[in-house]
Amino acid sequence: MQQKILSFLKVFIPFFIICLLIQFVLVNYLFQPELYYSTFAIYAFQFIATLIVYILLVLVKQNFSDKTGFAFMGCGLFKMLAAVLFLLPMMLNGTVNPFQSLIAFFIPYFIFLVFETIYAVKLINLK
């Protein structure tokens, strides 16, 4: 179990850092929009959510290997719920232009979702 998580982290951490730096440069130096959440807060959410999902998938694969796909779908549902709860203060605050903040959140969300899906499929197909 630890080896699967460590091999995931060896790829995930550099991927995370590269994505964070790209968005940080784009947001702070090129476009400079007024965002409700900082880039670091968005990426902290993405990092924690993706890591929790992968660890849960490894645990399910270890104990109930035939249910890993269902666990991935359930974790995706809970991750979406967590994203809504994360964005709820921005929506309730009455931010004048929430579209920029939503885009700044959902672009990394979908990038991390693709990354997570690739590793989930690798984990499911592992014999």
Backbone as CSV, one residue per row, in Angstrom:
resi,resn,N_x,N_y,N_z,CA_x,CA_y,CA_z,C_x,C_y,C_z
1,MET,0.819,-1.186,0.000,0.000,0.000,0.000,0.871,1.262,0.000
2,GLN,1.863,1.293,0.872,2.718,2.472,0.956,3.481,2.711,-0.342
3,GLN,3.871,1.630,-1.011,4.618,1.777,-2.254,3.745,2.410,-3.337
4,LYS,2.460,2.027,-3.399,1.554,2.628,-4.385,1.378,4.120,-4.120
5,ILE,1.233,4.474,-2.855,1.042,5.882,-2.505,2.315,6.671,-2.762
6,LEU,3.460,6.099,-2.425,4.728,6.798,-2.677,4.998,6.977,-4.164
7,SER,4.700,5.953,-4.970,4.896,6.103,-6.415,3.934,7.138,-6.990
8,PHE,2.733,7.217,-6.434,1.778,8.263,-6.843,2.315,9.638,-6.471
9,LEU,2.829,9.780,-5.254,3.337,11.077,-4.789,4.552,11.542,-5.578
10,LYS,5.364,10.599,-6.057,6.544,10.969,-6.848,6.158,11.659,-8.151
11,VAL,4.998,11.353,-8.652,4.522,12.012,-9.871,3.601,13.176,-9.535
12,PHE,2.772,12.998,-8.501,1.758,13.991,-8.164,2.351,15.294,-7.648
13,ILE,3.359,15.229,-6.804,3.932,16.455,-6.226,4.585,17.340,-7.288
14,PRO,5.415,16.799,-8.201,5.931,17.684,-9.268,4.825,18.232,-10.179
15,PHE,3.825,17.397,-10.487,2.686,17.852,-11.283,1.967,18.997,-10.579
16,PHE,1.751,18.834,-9.285,1.090,19.850,-8.472,1.886,21.157,-8.468
17,ILE,3.180,21.068,-8.263,4.028,22.265,-8.198,4.053,22.992,-9.539
18,ILE,4.155,22.252,-10.622,4.180,22.873,-11.957,2.860,23.581,-12.240
19,CYS,1.745,22.918,-11.955,0.434,23.547,-12.172,0.254,24.778,-11.297
20,LEU,0.679,24.681,-10.052,0.577,25.812,-9.130,1.384,27.000,-9.637
21,LEU,2.601,26.761,-10.060,3.444,27.851,-10.553,2.880,28.488,-11.819
22,ILE,2.343,27.662,-12.716,1.758,28.201,-13.950,0.579,29.108,-13.624
23,GLN,-0.333,28.616,-12.765,-1.491,29.447,-12.442,-1.086,30.674,-11.629
24,PHE,-0.110,30.532,-10.759,0.339,31.675,-9.971,0.878,32.780,-10.869
25,VAL,1.680,32.407,-11.853,2.227,33.397,-12.779,1.115,34.009,-13.624
26,LEU,0.196,33.177,-14.114,-0.899,33.699,-14.928,-1.785,34.661,-14.153
27,VAL,-2.109,34.296,-12.919,-3.029,35.115,-12.118,-2.356,36.371,-11.595
28,ASN,-1.132,36.259,-11.140,-0.498,37.398,-10.477,0.287,38.326,-11.401
29,TYR,0.712,37.832,-12.552,1.547,38.671,-13.401,0.943,38.979,-14.770
30,LEU,0.140,38.080,-15.325,-0.397,38.335,-16.656,-1.804,38.918,-16.631
31,PHE,-2.745,38.230,-15.988,-4.136,38.660,-16.041,-4.531,39.554,-14.867
32,GLN,-4.048,39.283,-13.702,-4.292,40.037,-12.469,-5.770,40.282,-12.171
33,PRO,-6.596,39.233,-12.187,-7.996,39.430,-11.820,-8.137,39.505,-10.300
34,GLU,-9.250,40.048,-9.851,-9.533,40.043,-8.421,-10.264,38.743,-8.106
35,LEU,-9.593,37.871,-7.383,-10.162,36.575,-7.052,-10.546,36.525,-5.584
36,TYR,-11.590,35.773,-5.304,-12.035,35.615,-3.918,-11.050,34.743,-3.145
37,TYR,-10.607,33.661,-3.770,-9.635,32.752,-3.149,-8.269,32.944,-3.800
38,SER,-7.232,32.806,-3.003,-5.877,32.893,-3.563,-5.561,31.596,-4.312
39,THR,-4.563,31.678,-5.152,-4.129,30.498,-5.896,-3.680,29.397,-4.939
40,PHE,-3.027,29.782,-3.850,-2.555,28.783,-2.895,-3.713,28.090,-2.188
41,ALA,-4.780,28.816,-1.881,-5.951,28.199,-1.245,-6.622,27.212,-2.197
42,ILE,-6.733,27.585,-3.454,-7.332,26.699,-4.453,-6.505,25.430,-4.596
43,TYR,-5.200,25.580,-4.682,-4.346,24.409,-4.875,-4.205,23.581,-3.604
44,ALA,-4.331,24.191,-2.456,-4.349,23.406,-1.212,-5.575,22.504,-1.194
45,PHE,-6.715,23.050,-1.597,-7.924,22.228,-1.693,-7.720,21.094,-2.683
46,GLN,-7.201,21.411,-3.864,-7.002,20.385,-4.903,-6.030,19.301,-4.441
47,PHE,-4.949,19.710,-3.796,-3.945,18.752,-3.331,-4.545,17.802,-2.296
48,ILE,-5.201,18.367,-1.312,-5.761,17.551,-0.235,-6.855,16.635,-0.765
49,ALA,-7.741,17.160,-1.603,-8.838,16.350,-2.127,-8.323,15.204,-2.996
50,THR,-7.382,15.476,-3.871,-6.845,14.432,-4.745,-6.089,13.382,-3.946
51,LEU,-5.323,13.808,-2.968,-4.578,12.858,-2.140,-5.522,11.966,-1.333
52,ILE,-6.563,12.546,-0.758,-7.531,11.747,0.006,-8.229,10.742,-0.902
53,VAL,-8.632,11.176,-2.089,-9.308,10.264,-3.016,-8.392,9.107,-3.379
54,TYR,-7.135,9.386,-3.695,-6.239,8.297,-4.091,-5.955,7.346,-2.933
55,ILE,-5.766,7.870,-1.746,-5.529,7.005,-0.588,-6.745,6.116,-0.321
56,LEU,-7.939,6.687,-0.427,-9.149,5.885,-0.249,-9.263,4.814,-1.324
57,LEU,-8.900,5.144,-2.553,-8.942,4.150,-3.622,-7.954,3.021,-3.385
58,VAL,-6.775,3.348,-2.889,-5.787,2.301,-2.580,-6.310,1.404,-1.466
59,LEU,-6.922,1.992,-0.459,-7.488,1.196,0.636,-8.615,0.293,0.148
60,VAL,-9.479,0.826,-0.700,-10.567,-0.003,-1.237,-10.004,-1.097,-2.123
61,LYS,-9.018,-0.782,-2.950,-8.394,-1.786,-3.822,-7.764,-2.904,-3.000
62,GLN,-7.173,-2.551,-1.880,-6.518,-3.537,-1.024,-7.546,-4.460,-0.357
63,ASN,-8.688,-3.916,0.058,-9.657,-4.707,0.813,-10.806,-5.250,-0.033
64,PHE,-11.284,-4.489,-0.992,-12.400,-4.889,-1.843,-12.057,-4.562,-3.284
65,SER,-11.211,-5.361,-3.895,-10.653,-5.001,-5.199,-11.706,-4.877,-6.290
66,ASP,-12.835,-5.561,-6.165,-13.860,-5.471,-7.197,-14.738,-4.223,-7.056
67,LYS,-14.579,-3.466,-6.000,-15.408,-2.279,-5.751,-14.645,-0.962,-5.962
68,THR,-13.455,-1.018,-6.522,-12.632,0.187,-6.669,-13.268,1.210,-7.603
69,GLY,-13.885,0.767,-8.682,-14.543,1.683,-9.606,-15.696,2.425,-8.950
70,PHE,-16.477,1.690,-8.161,-17.584,2.327,-7.446,-17.061,3.319,-6.407
71,ALA,-15.959,2.969,-5.778,-15.358,3.877,-4.798,-14.873,5.150,-5.483
72,PHE,-14.336,5.018,-6.694,-13.893,6.193,-7.434,-15.066,7.106,-7.763
73,MET,-16.177,6.522,-8.186,-17.357,7.337,-8.491,-17.898,8.006,-7.228
74,GLY,-17.915,7.281,-6.121,-18.382,7.868,-4.863,-17.463,8.971,-4.375
75,CYS,-16.163,8.749,-4.494,-15.204,9.787,-4.097,-15.337,11.015,-4.984
76,GLY,-15.615,10.806,-6.271,-15.830,11.936,-7.172,-17.046,12.753,-6.767
77,LEU,-18.094,12.061,-6.336,-19.288,12.750,-5.865,-18.993,13.570,-4.613
78,PHE,-18.270,12.983,-3.669,-17.918,13.716,-2.455,-16.951,14.858,-2.736
79,LYS,-16.084,14.684,-3.715,-15.169,15.767,-4.077,-15.944,16.934,-4.684
80,MET,-16.964,16.621,-5.499,-17.805,17.697,-6.045,-18.554,18.422,-4.935
81,LEU,-19.054,17.676,-3.974,-19.740,18.281,-2.840,-18.790,19.169,-2.042
82,ALA,-17.568,18.693,-1.841,-16.565,19.495,-1.131,-16.238,20.763,-1.916
83,ALA,-16.198,20.669,-3.244,-15.933,21.849,-4.069,-17.060,22.876,-3.921
84,VAL,-18.286,22.397,-3.892,-19.418,23.319,-3.712,-19.338,23.979,-2.343
85,LEU,-19.019,23.200,-1.323,-18.898,23.771,0.019,-17.730,24.744,0.114
86,PHE,-16.664,24.465,-0.609,-15.506,25.357,-0.647,-15.867,26.683,-1.316
87,LEU,-16.695,26.619,-2.359,-17.056,27.817,-3.109,-18.269,28.542,-2.539
88,LEU,-18.965,27.929,-1.621,-20.183,28.523,-1.066,-19.974,29.890,-0.421
89,PRO,-18.922,30.112,0.365,-18.725,31.461,0.928,-18.597,32.552,-0.142
90,MET,-17.971,32.212,-1.247,-17.835,33.187,-2.328,-19.204,33.513,-2.918
91,MET,-20.030,32.509,-3.101,-21.359,32.728,-3.676,-22.268,33.478,-2.709
92,LEU,-22.191,33.161,-1.437,-23.054,33.815,-0.456,-22.585,35.221,-0.101
93,ASN,-21.328,35.506,-0.354,-20.752,36.812,-0.038,-21.262,37.907,-0.966
94,GLY,-21.810,37.508,-2.086,-22.282,38.502,-3.042,-21.156,39.131,-3.829
95,THR,-20.163,38.340,-4.189,-19.045,38.829,-4.990,-19.600,39.383,-6.307
96,VAL,-19.106,40.538,-6.697,-19.624,41.221,-7.883,-19.432,40.388,-9.147
97,ASN,-18.243,39.856,-9.364,-17.964,39.069,-10.556,-17.359,37.728,-10.151
98,PRO,-18.209,36.742,-9.819,-17.669,35.458,-9.360,-17.139,34.589,-10.492
99,PHE,-17.398,34.963,-11.748,-17.000,34.128,-12.876,-15.496,33.896,-12.925
100,GLN,-14.702,34.921,-12.692,-13.243,34.772,-12.726,-12.765,33.829,-11.626
101,SER,-13.343,33.943,-10.454,-12.959,33.057,-9.359,-13.381,31.620,-9.645
102,LEU,-14.544,31.448,-10.263,-14.996,30.100,-10.615,-14.083,29.462,-11.662
103,ILE,-13.692,30.240,-12.643,-12.771,29.728,-13.661,-11.426,29.384,-13.035
104,ALA,-10.933,30.249,-12.150,-9.645,29.998,-11.486,-9.710,28.756,-10.612
105,PHE,-10.905,28.372,-10.164,-11.045,27.154,-9.363,-11.260,25.928,-10.243
106,PHE,-12.141,26.027,-11.234,-12.544,24.830,-11.969,-11.554,24.377,-13.030
107,ILE,-10.717,25.237,-13.538,-9.691,24.764,-14.472,-8.736,23.796,-13.763
108,PRO,-8.171,24.159,-12.591,-7.341,23.160,-11.899,-8.151,21.953,-11.410
109,TYR,-9.421,22.180,-11.055,-10.264,21.068,-10.605,-10.333,19.991,-11.678
110,PHE,-10.600,20.390,-12.923,-10.707,19.416,-13.995,-9.353,18.840,-14.394
111,ILE,-8.294,19.622,-14.299,-6.953,19.090,-14.577,-6.595,18.015,-13.557
112,PHE,-6.858,18.295,-12.286,-6.579,17.304,-11.249,-7.514,16.108,-11.358
113,LEU,-8.736,16.322,-11.826,-9.667,15.212,-12.022,-9.165,14.270,-13.109
114,VAL,-8.621,14.817,-14.184,-8.042,13.979,-15.237,-6.849,13.200,-14.695
115,PHE,-5.987,13.862,-13.950,-4.833,13.195,-13.343,-5.298,12.069,-12.420
116,GLU,-6.274,12.374,-11.595,-6.824,11.403,-10.651,-7.448,10.214,-11.390
117,THR,-8.148,10.482,-12.482,-8.782,9.426,-13.266,-7.747,8.507,-13.896
118,ILE,-6.682,9.075,-14.410,-5.618,8.254,-15.008,-5.048,7.297,-13.971
119,TYR,-4.762,7.795,-12.779,-4.200,6.924,-11.748,-5.229,5.962,-11.183
120,ALA,-6.492,6.336,-11.166,-7.536,5.414,-10.719,-7.679,4.255,-11.708
121,VAL,-7.630,4.555,-13.002,-7.717,3.501,-14.013,-6.502,2.573,-13.919
122,LYS,-5.321,3.138,-13.709,-4.123,2.314,-13.521,-4.279,1.407,-12.312
123,LEU,-4.849,1.947,-11.251,-5.042,1.183,-10.027,-6.081,0.080,-10.231
124,ILE,-7.148,0.390,-10.942,-8.201,-0.609,-11.192,-7.681,-1.730,-12.077
125,ASN,-6.876,-1.411,-13.078,-6.353,-2.412,-13.999,-5.138,-3.156,-13.467
126,LEU,-4.647,-2.790,-12.295,-3.486,-3.424,-11.703,-3.822,-4.844,-11.288
127,LYS,-3.034,-5.794,-11.715,-3.261,-7.204,-11.340,-2.199,-7.686,-10.417
